[in-house]
Amino acid sequence: MPQPDRHSLRVALLSYRSKPHCGGQGIYVRHLSRELAALGHRVTVFSGQPYPVLDEGVHLEKIPSLDLYNDAAPFKTPPITQWRDWIDVLEVATMWTAGFPEPLTFSLRVRRELRERRAEFDVVHDNQTLGYGLLGVRDRGFPLVTTIHHPITVDRRIELEQATGWQRISKRRWYSFVGMQGRIARRLRPILVPSHSSAHDIVREFGTPRSALDVVPLGVDPRTYHPHPDVARTPGRLVCVASADSPMKGIATLLRATAKLATERDVSLTIVSKPKPGGPTDRLVDELCLRDRVTFASGMDDAALGRLLAGAEVAVVPSFYEGFSLPAVEAMACGTPLVASYAGALPEVVGDDGDAGLLVPPGDPEELATAIAGLLDDPAERARMGAAAWQRVQERFTWRAVAEATARRYAEAIGQVAASPADRSARL
């Protein structure tokens, strides 16, 4: 097999779900694929639902599931006439027994899709599927690079700590796929991670050797996320981009801090998310009498989100854990002062010296409210911090740099496979 031109690689980028504007997977796939294409590589994204929004020059191949977790009708079983094969049966059976099947079933589908297409791609890049089917992809001779943003065992532990009664049993079953991900992570090389904090956690949680991990920070699109001089900052406005009903994201802490601030001043909070009607976040808004101060926004494109961030006086990332935190970097890129939790990779992203953002203990609404109030009361400090945050992003976090570093790892993985005796034997 002729060796590929290292300057123009054919990349298969895998993502088992790629929600465009919420959650890191769809954002990562879109921006990385765009910048890889801009570098001259040919990128094909293989994705299950929800499908990503991709830029010109990037091809999408849909790997449809039964879409059991769509926003319109989640957990609804489709008619049996729509089941196509044994993988669909496995998907439904896992959902019926309270598990989450998508990492496994997507990996099986993509293994089948790529089985006879070795000549079409120089490298396969998996975006944290970590399903058993990837071993079949690797065994077909594909150089395989994997990204792990953070170990989902951390999400599981945080949710179990906050669950009670039968919820604990259902949560354990839902997260049963994590055992598979750990077993696969121990068998793959190389693995790209977005932070040293995430690397440490993957070693601890999955037992992956540290030598298998390579830190490649994530980036931000400066065309969208930048200071907007034409956008006036709304006095007292806070903004947070996070999954509203995920305990790990700390939205309950932020709502309680906002309720405290509301007793002292005129504040408003915009949360970029769509909470479940009647769910824990929706109920808490009413319990704290915040319905007239809290707005939820969802479905906005990057341009609208950039302007929203640029129009807030303070951005907040109250998470209990982050493997990186794109919302923090996006807010910093807009020159918006940031208050974040001292948790996971956030000190690594924001800096722990208070120059480009303030860090507070996770889960403490009093500390969070105090930090936000200090910034709201000090326009000069907000201006200084916003400028320092913008500068930090320009120096450290751009998608072009991410793509360049990732392409170098592709070339190394291709070279390692080409040099292996097993690969030479397979090509004879």
Secondary structure, DSSP 4 states (H G I P E B T S, - for coil): -PPP-TTS-EEEEEES---SSSSHHHHHHHHHHHHHHHTT-EEEEEE-SSPPP--TT-EEEE-----TT-SSSTTPPPPGGG--SHHHHHHHHHHHTT---HHHHHHHHHHHHHTT-GGG-SEEEEES---THHHHHHHTT--EEEE-SS-THHHHHHHHHH--THHHHHHHHHTTHHHHHHHHHTT-S-EEES-HHHHHHHHHHH---GGGEEE------TTTSS--TTSPPPTTEEEEES-TT-GGGTHHHHHHHHHHHHTTS--EEEEES-PPTTSHHHHHHHHTT-TTTEEEE-S--HHHHHHHHHT-SEEEE--S--SS-HHHHHHHHTT--EEEES-TTHHHHH-TTSSS-EEE-TT-HHHHHHHHHHHHT-HHHHHHHHHHHHHHHHHH--HHHHHHHHHHHHHHHHHHHHHSHHHHHHH-
